[in-house]
Amino acid sequence: MGDTFPILITCPREFPPILRKEVESLGYAVTQELPAGVELQGTLHDCLRLNLWLRTAHRVLVRVGSWRARMADQMYEAVHSVAWEDWIPANGYVSVISSVSTPSIDNDMYANMRCKDAIVDRIRDKKGTRPNSGSSTDQSVVFLYWHDEDLMMYVDTSGQPLSDRGYRVHPAKAPMRETLAAAVVLSTKWSPDFPFVNPMCGSGTLAIEAAMIAQNIAPGAHRDNFGFLHLLPFDVRQWTSMRNATFDEELQQLPALILASDIDGRVITQAKDNARRAGVRVEFTTTDFTDVSIPESVGIDTNSVHTPVVIYNPEYGLRLGNEYELKETYRAIGDFMKQHCKGYTGYVFTGSMSLAKEIGLRSKRRVPFWSADLECRLLEFELYEGSRKKQQSSDD
């Protein structure tokens, strides 16, 4: 596991600056920031650590070859030249996923099939037998990237996307993906020293991801399957030691005050189950968002980087709810933040800018995100206390 490779860590659009900070906080140097990922140099051991600790990544890929290829036969020969017998067990199982956009190929399935043939033929030539193959990504997974004449092959050390944390047994309606929730939390002015309030919490993903950050719980700690578990260079003792260390209570930070609520008691019961599986401490209550009790904010330095936050992820009429009826909800969110959240920074995550106008507050910042194929915004609102506003006015 000591050889060094180029490592590509993929993520959704708009995530790379957030992901880069995560990678650098783990002590790695990013060599390139891409539109949907970052690159660095590292070992397979590093991949284990990245899979375990990254909150906003989707996959950790090891590049095992890079070529120029125009035709399918050229692609086959290039892929066949990789020492797959050192990566994939001859009695195992391999799946090929791909991103293909090259003039000579009009069917991605054909490219995947030829790539798979190159891999299993190589292993059979070297070992006398070949692994099974198919579409399941729960064992060995490889990634074919072939755009124009640029051909690259990767070993996928994640297997299934890292957004599949394993704690969410009750997803509720149109849930926010775990990686998106983590990216949203990391984009706010919150730190674990301050309260985190999440009305209309649904399945609790935002609050749970915040609690995992506050308690320093590795997002991959509760997942029981990764792609690297099915690779020949995998060292089970290293992984067991690395994973067990994350459960050391001395390494976990003191829990922050994280409050989540929803008017639907059934949903709150499910959110509690999710939080229990994630091993986090969140205070859940069943109440309408207009009746939420907001902890009193302490005196905050006007130059402080961090503040307590109140954050909403309401329906926005495209996948859930009726947009006309939701106007009153958005107005009520704005009124509640103005009247009850002084000293906090308020956030609303929405995919409808027309509904966002109903909040009635001027946003200081609008952070773009994508939820699947839907463009969304995280809107930030400063909700000054009287003394803080007065101090700012005098400074002006």
C-alpha positions as CSV (number, residue, x, y, z in Angstrom):
1,M,0.0,0.0,0.0
2,G,3.1,2.3,-0.2
3,D,3.1,3.1,-3.9
4,T,2.0,6.6,-4.8
5,F,-0.7,7.3,-7.4
6,P,-2.7,10.3,-8.7
7,I,-5.9,10.4,-6.7
8,L,-9.1,12.0,-8.0
9,I,-11.8,12.8,-5.4
10,T,-15.1,13.6,-7.1
11,C,-17.9,15.8,-5.8
12,P,-20.9,17.7,-7.2
13,R,-20.6,21.0,-8.9
14,E,-19.9,24.0,-6.6
15,F,-18.4,21.6,-4.0
16,P,-14.7,21.7,-5.0
17,P,-13.7,24.7,-2.8
18,I,-15.4,23.1,0.2
19,L,-13.9,19.7,-0.6
20,R,-10.4,21.3,-1.0
21,K,-10.6,22.7,2.5
22,E,-11.5,19.3,3.8
23,V,-8.7,17.6,2.1
24,E,-6.1,20.2,3.2
25,S,-7.4,20.0,6.8
26,L,-6.4,16.3,6.7
27,G,-2.9,17.3,5.8
28,Y,-2.9,16.7,2.1
29,A,-1.8,19.0,-0.7
30,V,-4.3,19.5,-3.5
31,T,-2.5,19.5,-6.9
32,Q,-5.5,20.6,-8.9
33,E,-9.0,21.8,-8.3
34,L,-11.5,20.7,-11.0
35,P,-15.1,21.6,-11.8
36,A,-16.3,18.5,-10.0
37,G,-13.5,17.3,-7.8
38,V,-9.9,17.7,-6.7
39,E,-6.7,15.8,-7.3
40,L,-3.7,14.9,-5.1
41,Q,-0.9,12.4,-4.9
42,G,-1.2,9.6,-2.4
43,T,-1.1,5.9,-1.4
44,L,-3.9,3.4,-1.0
45,H,-3.5,3.9,2.7
46,D,-4.3,7.6,2.1
47,C,-7.4,6.5,0.2
48,L,-8.7,4.6,3.3
49,R,-8.3,7.7,5.4
50,L,-10.0,9.9,2.7
51,N,-12.9,7.5,2.4
52,L,-13.3,7.5,6.2
53,W,-13.1,11.2,6.9
54,L,-14.3,13.2,3.8
55,R,-17.8,14.7,4.3
56,T,-18.5,16.3,0.9
57,A,-16.8,13.8,-1.5
58,H,-18.6,11.2,-3.6
59,R,-15.8,8.9,-4.7
60,V,-12.1,8.4,-4.1
61,L,-10.4,7.2,-7.3
62,V,-6.9,5.9,-7.9
63,R,-5.6,6.5,-11.5
64,V,-3.8,3.4,-12.8
65,G,-3.3,4.5,-16.4
66,S,-3.5,7.4,-18.8
67,W,-3.4,7.2,-22.7
68,R,-4.5,8.7,-26.0
69,A,-7.0,6.5,-27.8
70,R,-9.4,7.0,-30.7
71,M,-10.9,3.6,-31.3
72,A,-12.3,0.8,-29.2
73,D,-9.4,-1.6,-30.0
74,Q,-6.9,1.0,-28.8
75,M,-8.9,1.4,-25.6
76,Y,-8.9,-2.3,-25.1
77,E,-5.1,-2.6,-25.6
78,A,-4.4,0.3,-23.2
79,V,-6.7,-1.1,-20.5
80,H,-5.3,-4.6,-21.0
81,S,-1.8,-3.3,-20.3
82,V,-2.7,-2.5,-16.6
83,A,-1.6,-5.1,-14.0
84,W,-5.2,-5.8,-12.9
85,E,-4.1,-9.1,-11.4
86,D,-2.4,-7.0,-8.7
87,W,-5.7,-5.2,-7.9
88,I,-8.7,-7.5,-8.5
89,P,-9.0,-11.1,-7.2
90,A,-9.3,-13.6,-9.9
91,N,-12.2,-15.3,-8.0
92,G,-13.8,-11.9,-7.3
93,Y,-16.3,-9.6,-9.0
94,V,-15.7,-6.4,-10.9
95,S,-18.0,-3.7,-12.2
96,V,-17.2,-1.0,-14.8
97,I,-18.7,2.5,-14.5
98,S,-17.8,5.2,-17.0
99,S,-17.9,8.6,-18.5
100,V,-17.6,8.3,-22.2
101,S,-17.8,11.0,-24.9
102,T,-15.7,10.2,-27.9
103,P,-16.6,10.2,-31.6
104,S,-16.0,6.5,-32.3
105,I,-18.4,5.3,-29.5
106,D,-22.2,5.9,-29.8
107,N,-23.1,3.4,-27.0
108,D,-21.6,3.7,-23.5
109,M,-22.6,0.1,-22.8
110,Y,-20.3,-1.1,-25.6
111,A,-17.4,0.9,-24.2
112,N,-18.0,-0.6,-20.8
113,M,-18.2,-4.1,-22.2
114,R,-14.9,-3.8,-24.1
115,C,-13.2,-2.3,-21.0
116,K,-14.5,-5.1,-18.9
117,D,-13.2,-7.6,-21.4
118,A,-9.8,-6.1,-21.3
119,I,-9.7,-6.4,-17.5
120,V,-10.9,-9.9,-17.2
121,D,-8.9,-11.2,-20.2
122,R,-5.7,-9.8,-18.5
123,I,-6.5,-11.5,-15.2
124,R,-7.3,-14.8,-17.0
125,D,-4.1,-14.6,-18.9
126,K,-2.1,-14.1,-15.7
127,K,-4.0,-16.2,-13.3
128,G,-5.8,-18.9,-15.4
129,T,-9.2,-17.8,-14.2
130,R,-11.2,-14.6,-14.3
131,P,-13.5,-12.7,-12.0
132,N,-17.2,-12.4,-12.6
133,S,-18.6,-9.1,-13.7
134,G,-21.8,-7.1,-13.7
135,S,-23.5,-3.8,-12.8
136,S,-23.4,-4.2,-9.0
137,T,-21.0,-1.7,-7.3
138,D,-20.7,-3.5,-4.0
139,Q,-17.4,-5.2,-4.7
140,S,-14.4,-4.2,-7.0
141,V,-15.3,-1.2,-9.1
142,V,-13.3,0.5,-11.9
143,F,-14.0,3.8,-13.6
144,L,-13.4,4.4,-17.3
145,Y,-13.0,8.0,-18.4
146,W,-12.8,8.5,-22.1
147,H,-13.4,12.0,-23.6
148,D,-12.4,12.6,-27.1
149,E,-8.9,11.0,-27.2
150,D,-8.2,11.3,-23.5
151,L,-8.4,7.9,-21.9
152,M,-7.9,7.3,-18.2
153,M,-8.6,4.3,-15.9
154,Y,-9.2,4.4,-12.2
155,V,-9.8,2.0,-9.4
156,D,-12.7,3.2,-7.4
157,T,-11.8,2.8,-3.7
158,S,-15.3,4.0,-2.6
159,G,-17.5,1.6,-4.5
160,Q,-20.9,3.0,-3.7
161,P,-21.0,6.8,-3.3
162,L,-19.7,8.2,0.0
163,S,-23.0,10.0,0.5
164,D,-24.4,6.6,1.5
165,R,-23.3,7.0,5.1
166,G,-25.4,4.0,6.4
167,Y,-27.2,5.8,9.2
168,R,-30.3,7.0,7.4
169,V,-32.8,4.2,7.6
170,H,-35.7,6.6,7.3
171,P,-35.1,9.0,4.4
172,A,-38.5,10.8,4.6
173,K,-39.8,12.8,1.7
174,A,-37.3,14.1,-0.9
175,P,-34.4,14.0,1.6
176,M,-31.3,16.1,1.3
177,R,-28.3,14.0,0.4
178,E,-25.8,13.6,3.2
179,T,-22.9,15.1,1.3
180,L,-25.0,18.1,0.3
181,A,-26.1,18.5,3.9
182,A,-22.5,18.5,5.1
183,A,-21.5,21.0,2.4
184,V,-24.4,23.3,3.4
185,V,-23.4,23.1,7.1
186,L,-19.7,23.8,6.3
187,S,-20.8,26.8,4.2
188,T,-22.5,28.5,7.2
189,K,-21.0,30.8,9.9
190,W,-21.6,28.1,12.5
191,S,-19.0,26.4,14.7
192,P,-19.7,23.9,17.5
193,D,-19.2,26.6,20.1
194,F,-22.6,28.0,19.1
195,P,-26.2,26.7,18.9
196,F,-27.4,25.1,15.7
197,V,-31.2,25.3,15.3
198,N,-32.9,23.4,12.4
199,P,-36.7,23.8,12.3
200,M,-38.7,21.8,9.7
201,C,-35.9,19.2,10.0
202,G,-37.6,16.3,8.2
203,S,-35.4,13.2,8.5
204,G,-32.8,15.2,10.4
205,T,-29.9,15.1,7.9
206,L,-28.8,18.7,8.4
207,A,-28.8,18.4,12.2
208,I,-27.1,15.0,12.1
209,E,-24.3,16.1,9.8
210,A,-23.7,19.1,12.0
211,A,-23.6,16.9,15.1
212,M,-21.1,14.6,13.4
213,I,-18.9,17.6,12.8
214,A,-19.3,18.8,16.3
215,Q,-18.5,15.4,17.8
216,N,-15.7,14.7,15.4
217,I,-17.3,11.5,14.1
218,A,-15.9,10.3,10.8
219,P,-18.7,10.2,8.2
220,G,-17.6,6.7,7.0
221,A,-17.3,5.2,10.5
222,H,-20.6,3.4,10.4
223,R,-20.4,2.2,6.8
224,D,-19.8,-1.5,6.4
225,N,-18.7,-1.6,2.7
226,F,-16.2,0.3,0.6
227,G,-14.6,-0.6,-2.7
228,F,-11.1,-0.9,-1.2
229,L,-12.3,-3.8,1.0
230,H,-12.4,-5.9,-2.2
231,L,-8.9,-5.0,-3.6
232,L,-5.9,-7.2,-3.3
233,P,-3.6,-4.6,-1.8
234,F,-6.1,-4.0,1.1
235,D,-4.6,-4.4,4.6
236,V,-7.4,-5.3,7.0
237,R,-5.3,-4.7,10.0
238,Q,-4.5,-1.1,8.9
239,W,-8.2,-0.4,8.3
240,T,-9.4,-2.0,11.5
241,S,-6.9,0.1,13.5
242,M,-7.8,3.3,11.6
243,R,-11.6,2.8,12.0
244,N,-11.4,1.8,15.6
245,A,-9.5,4.9,16.4
246,T,-12.5,7.0,15.3
247,F,-14.5,5.6,18.2
248,D,-12.0,6.7,20.8
249,E,-14.2,9.0,23.1
250,E,-11.2,11.1,24.0
251,L,-10.9,12.2,20.4
252,Q,-14.6,13.3,20.2
253,Q,-15.3,16.9,20.9
254,L,-17.9,17.9,23.4
255,P,-21.4,18.0,21.8
256,A,-22.7,21.3,20.7
257,L,-26.2,22.5,21.3
258,I,-28.0,21.1,18.2
259,L,-31.8,21.5,18.1
260,A,-34.0,20.1,15.4
261,S,-37.8,20.1,15.2
262,D,-40.7,19.2,12.9
263,I,-44.5,19.4,13.2
264,D,-44.8,15.8,12.2
265,G,-44.3,13.5,15.2
266,R,-43.8,10.4,13.0
267,V,-41.0,12.2,11.1
268,I,-39.3,13.1,14.4
269,T,-39.4,9.5,15.5
270,Q,-37.7,8.5,12.3
271,A,-35.1,11.3,12.7
272,K,-34.3,10.1,16.2
273,D,-33.7,6.7,14.8
274,N,-31.3,8.1,12.2
275,A,-29.4,10.1,14.8
276,R,-29.1,7.1,17.0
277,R,-27.6,5.0,14.2
278,A,-25.2,7.9,13.5
279,G,-24.1,8.0,17.1
280,V,-24.8,11.7,17.6
281,R,-26.7,13.8,20.1
282,V,-29.4,16.0,18.8
283,E,-32.3,17.4,20.8
284,F,-35.4,16.7,18.7
285,T,-38.8,18.2,19.5
286,T,-42.2,17.9,17.8
287,T,-43.4,21.5,17.2
288,D,-44.4,23.9,14.4
289,F,-41.4,26.1,13.3
290,T,-43.3,29.2,14.5
291,D,-43.2,27.8,18.1
292,V,-39.6,26.8,18.2
293,S,-37.8,28.0,21.3
294,I,-34.6,29.7,20.2
295,P,-31.7,29.7,22.8
296,E,-30.7,33.2,23.8
297,S,-27.7,34.4,21.9
298,V,-24.7,35.5,23.9
299,G,-22.9,38.7,23.2
300,I,-21.1,38.4,19.8
301,D,-18.1,40.3,18.7
302,T,-19.0,42.1,15.5
303,N,-15.7,40.8,14.0
304,S,-16.5,37.2,15.0
305,V,-16.2,34.7,12.1
306,H,-18.7,32.4,13.7
307,T,-22.3,32.8,15.1
308,P,-25.2,30.7,16.2
309,V,-27.3,29.7,13.2
310,V,-30.9,28.9,12.4
311,I,-31.3,27.0,9.2
312,Y,-34.4,26.0,7.1
313,N,-34.7,23.6,4.2
314,P,-38.4,24.2,3.4
315,E,-40.3,22.7,0.5
316,Y,-40.1,24.8,-2.7
317,G,-42.8,23.6,-4.9
318,L,-40.9,21.7,-7.6
319,R,-40.7,18.3,-5.9
320,L,-42.8,18.9,-2.8
321,G,-45.6,21.3,-2.0
322,N,-47.6,23.8,-3.9
323,E,-45.6,27.0,-4.7
324,Y,-48.6,29.3,-4.3
325,E,-49.5,27.8,-0.9
326,L,-45.8,27.9,0.2
327,K,-45.7,31.7,-0.1
328,E,-47.2,32.0,3.3
329,T,-44.7,29.5,4.7
330,Y,-41.7,31.6,3.4
331,R,-43.3,34.8,4.8
332,A,-43.7,33.1,8.2
333,I,-40.0,32.0,8.1
334,G,-38.9,35.5,7.5
335,D,-41.1,36.9,10.3
336,F,-39.9,34.3,12.7
337,M,-36.3,35.0,12.1
338,K,-36.8,38.8,12.4
339,Q,-38.8,38.4,15.6
340,H,-37.1,35.5,17.5
341,C,-33.6,35.0,16.1
342,K,-31.7,38.2,16.9
343,G,-28.0,37.6,17.2
344,Y,-28.2,34.6,14.9
345,T,-27.3,34.1,11.3
346,G,-30.3,32.8,9.4
347,Y,-30.1,30.4,6.4
348,V,-32.7,29.2,4.0
349,F,-31.9,26.4,1.4
350,T,-34.3,26.6,-1.5
351,G,-34.6,25.8,-5.2
352,S,-37.1,28.6,-5.8
353,M,-35.9,32.1,-5.9
354,S,-39.4,33.4,-6.4
355,L,-40.4,31.9,-3.1
356,A,-37.2,33.2,-1.5
357,K,-38.5,36.8,-2.2
358,E,-41.4,36.1,0.1
359,I,-39.0,35.9,3.1
360,G,-38.9,39.6,3.2
361,L,-35.2,39.9,4.2
362,R,-32.2,41.0,2.2
363,S,-29.8,38.2,1.9
364,K,-26.1,39.0,2.5
365,R,-24.9,36.0,0.6
366,R,-26.2,33.5,-1.8
367,V,-24.3,30.2,-2.1
368,P,-25.0,28.1,-5.2
369,F,-25.6,24.4,-4.9
370,W,-27.0,21.6,-7.0
371,S,-29.5,19.1,-5.6
372,A,-29.4,16.3,-8.3
373,D,-30.2,18.3,-11.5
374,L,-31.9,21.2,-9.6
375,E,-30.0,24.5,-9.1
376,C,-30.5,25.7,-5.5
377,R,-29.3,28.5,-3.3
378,L,-28.3,28.7,0.4
379,L,-29.4,32.2,1.4
380,E,-27.7,33.9,4.4
381,F,-29.4,36.6,6.5
382,E,-27.7,38.6,9.2
383,L,-30.1,38.9,12.2
384,Y,-28.4,41.5,14.3
385,E,-29.2,42.1,18.0
386,G,-30.0,45.7,18.8
387,S,-26.7,46.3,20.5
388,R,-24.7,44.7,17.7
389,K,-26.6,46.8,15.1
390,K,-26.0,49.9,17.1
391,Q,-22.3,49.1,17.4
392,Q,-22.0,48.6,13.7
393,S,-23.8,51.9,13.0
394,S,-21.3,53.8,15.3
395,D,-18.4,52.1,13.5
396,D,-19.7,53.3,10.2
